[in-house]
Amino acid sequence: MKAFLISGTYADPRQIQQPFAIEMAADDEAAVKEKALSTIGSKHKLKRWQINITDVKEISGDEITNHVVKYQVGE
């Protein structure tokens, strides 16, 4: 597995764009985008079209701050 940093915005109910940046572990970029859409959508009760992913970048083991992601990657 690889670690990725996903950033973007989502539609807040107050009609503003709320920025986000999360770390996730997945096999490739397509899988991590799917996982991010699913996770953010379920936590904030949003549809997929309300979430805008602007950047997906692979990060190395020493850049990971989330302990769960670090464990999943095997660092």
Summary of the structure (lengths in Angstrom):
residues: 75
radius of gyration: 12.6
end to end distance: 10.6
largest distance: 39.6
contacts: 194
relative contact order: 0.29
helix: 39%
strand: 39%
